[in-house]
Amino acid sequence: MSEHRGFSVDTVRRANLDMILGIKSEHRISDKFSDKDIERALREASMRVFGGKDE
């Protein structure tokens, strides 16, 4: 069995609906991740979206 990474489709759909309805999460992302973790995730996402450009 392969490793599962990321979120399930159901989780993403539920989060999207909550966002549209203005329902706030019980937890803030900063409660679970350090500033370094968030910065690294944003940098990696930027590289994936912009094809390796780190801007």
Buried (B, 14 or more C-beta within 10 A) or exposed (E): EEEEEEEEEEEEEEEEEEEEEEEEEEEEEEEEEEEEEEEEEEEEEBEEEEEEEEE
